[in-house]
Amino acid sequence: MVDALGTADSAAAELRRGAERLIAVEAAIPHAPAGEKAALRSDVERLRAELDEGVDGYGALVAAAGRAVAASGASEQKHLLQDATDRLAGLADGLRELFGPEGRR
């Protein structure tokens, strides 16, 4: 359970970083030169799509983990929780690639 919570926290932090980047790019548009605004709007659309995809994945995996915890008496349910945790860890890694310091900007 601790692994799942830590992994969920990590994925949520990456989603927050992505949202902060999106907000910063959106805030730059009104102040950018006219010739740069279209490129910034395109960046906003891309960042929003990436964030939406990450949020959808996060929600689905958290729900799966919650269902596994609710029925955690059986060994197969423990396997489901571990599988959900592993998937959530993969999502967190993917989000780090997208939104992390080494990811796209």
Sine and cosine of phi, psi and omega as CSV:
sin_phi,cos_phi,sin_psi,cos_psi,sin_omega,cos_omega
0.00,0.00,-0.65,0.76,0.00,-1.00
-0.88,0.47,-0.65,0.76,0.04,-1.00
-0.86,0.50,-0.68,0.73,-0.02,-1.00
-0.90,0.44,-0.68,0.73,0.00,-1.00
-0.92,0.40,-0.67,0.74,0.03,-1.00
-0.90,0.44,-0.66,0.75,0.01,-1.00
-0.92,0.39,-0.67,0.74,0.04,-1.00
-0.89,0.46,-0.66,0.75,0.04,-1.00
-0.88,0.47,-0.66,0.75,0.02,-1.00
-0.90,0.44,-0.71,0.70,0.01,-1.00
-0.90,0.43,-0.66,0.75,0.02,-1.00
-0.89,0.45,-0.62,0.78,0.03,-1.00
-0.90,0.44,-0.64,0.77,0.03,-1.00
-0.91,0.41,-0.63,0.78,0.04,-1.00
-0.90,0.43,-0.65,0.76,0.05,-1.00
-0.88,0.47,-0.67,0.74,0.04,-1.00
-0.88,0.47,-0.66,0.75,0.05,-1.00
-0.89,0.46,-0.67,0.75,0.02,-1.00
-0.90,0.43,-0.63,0.77,0.03,-1.00
-0.89,0.45,-0.65,0.76,0.05,-1.00
-0.90,0.44,-0.69,0.73,0.03,-1.00
-0.86,0.51,-0.73,0.69,0.00,-1.00
-0.88,0.48,-0.67,0.74,-0.01,-1.00
-0.90,0.43,-0.66,0.75,0.00,-1.00
-0.93,0.37,-0.67,0.74,0.04,-1.00
-0.87,0.50,-0.64,0.76,-0.01,-1.00
-0.93,0.38,-0.43,0.90,-0.02,-1.00
-0.97,0.23,-0.41,0.91,-0.12,-0.99
-0.84,0.55,-0.76,0.65,-0.05,-1.00
-0.89,0.45,-0.36,0.93,-0.08,-1.00
-0.98,-0.18,-0.08,1.00,-0.05,-1.00
-0.99,0.13,0.44,-0.90,0.11,-0.99
-0.87,0.50,0.48,-0.88,-0.06,-1.00
-0.79,0.61,-0.64,0.77,-0.03,-1.00
-0.94,0.34,-0.26,0.97,-0.02,-1.00
-0.98,-0.18,-0.25,0.97,-0.11,-0.99
-0.90,0.44,-0.64,0.77,-0.02,-1.00
-0.89,0.45,-0.66,0.75,0.01,-1.00
-0.91,0.42,-0.64,0.77,0.03,-1.00
-0.92,0.40,-0.63,0.78,0.05,-1.00
-0.89,0.46,-0.63,0.78,0.06,-1.00
-0.89,0.45,-0.66,0.75,0.06,-1.00
-0.89,0.46,-0.64,0.77,0.03,-1.00
-0.88,0.47,-0.70,0.72,0.01,-1.00
-0.88,0.48,-0.68,0.73,0.01,-1.00
-0.91,0.42,-0.73,0.69,-0.01,-1.00
-0.89,0.45,-0.63,0.78,0.01,-1.00
-0.91,0.42,-0.67,0.74,0.02,-1.00
-0.90,0.44,-0.68,0.73,0.03,-1.00
-0.89,0.45,-0.68,0.74,0.01,-1.00
-0.91,0.41,-0.69,0.73,0.03,-1.00
-0.86,0.51,-0.68,0.73,0.02,-1.00
-0.89,0.45,-0.68,0.73,0.02,-1.00
-0.90,0.44,-0.68,0.74,0.01,-1.00
-0.90,0.43,-0.68,0.73,0.03,-1.00
-0.87,0.49,-0.72,0.69,0.01,-1.00
-0.89,0.45,-0.68,0.74,0.02,-1.00
-0.87,0.50,-0.74,0.67,-0.02,-1.00
-0.88,0.48,-0.68,0.73,0.00,-1.00
-0.90,0.43,-0.65,0.76,-0.02,-1.00
-0.96,0.29,-0.60,0.80,0.06,-1.00
-0.90,0.43,-0.64,0.77,0.05,-1.00
-0.89,0.45,-0.67,0.74,0.03,-1.00
-0.89,0.45,-0.67,0.75,0.02,-1.00
-0.90,0.43,-0.64,0.77,0.02,-1.00
-0.89,0.46,-0.66,0.75,0.04,-1.00
-0.90,0.44,-0.64,0.77,0.01,-1.00
-0.92,0.40,-0.64,0.77,0.03,-1.00
-0.91,0.42,-0.67,0.75,-0.02,-1.00
-0.87,0.50,-0.51,0.86,-0.02,-1.00
-0.91,-0.41,0.55,0.84,-0.21,-0.98
-0.96,0.28,0.16,0.99,0.02,-1.00
-0.96,0.29,-0.56,0.83,-0.07,-1.00
-1.00,0.04,0.53,-0.85,-0.01,-1.00
-0.89,0.45,-0.55,0.84,0.02,-1.00
-0.91,0.41,-0.54,0.84,0.04,-1.00
-0.93,0.36,-0.58,0.81,0.08,-1.00
-0.89,0.45,-0.61,0.79,0.06,-1.00
-0.90,0.44,-0.66,0.76,0.03,-1.00
-0.89,0.45,-0.63,0.77,0.04,-1.00
-0.90,0.43,-0.68,0.73,0.02,-1.00
-0.90,0.43,-0.64,0.77,0.04,-1.00
-0.89,0.46,-0.70,0.72,0.03,-1.00
-0.89,0.45,-0.64,0.77,0.04,-1.00
-0.90,0.44,-0.69,0.73,0.03,-1.00
-0.88,0.47,-0.67,0.75,0.02,-1.00
-0.91,0.40,-0.64,0.77,0.03,-1.00
-0.90,0.44,-0.62,0.79,0.07,-1.00
-0.90,0.44,-0.65,0.76,0.06,-1.00
-0.89,0.45,-0.65,0.76,0.05,-1.00
-0.89,0.46,-0.70,0.72,0.01,-1.00
-0.87,0.49,-0.66,0.75,0.04,-1.00
-0.89,0.46,-0.70,0.72,0.03,-1.00
-0.89,0.46,-0.64,0.76,0.03,-1.00
-0.92,0.40,-0.60,0.80,0.06,-1.00
-0.88,0.48,-0.63,0.78,0.04,-1.00
-0.90,0.44,-0.64,0.77,-0.02,-1.00
-0.97,0.25,-0.69,0.72,-0.18,-0.98
-0.91,-0.41,-0.20,0.98,-0.08,-1.00
-0.96,0.29,0.05,-1.00,-0.04,-1.00
-0.84,0.54,-0.53,0.85,-0.02,-1.00
-1.00,-0.05,-0.12,0.99,-0.06,-1.00
-0.98,0.20,-0.08,-1.00,0.01,-1.00
-0.90,0.43,0.46,-0.89,0.03,-1.00
-0.80,-0.60,0.00,0.00,0.00,0.00
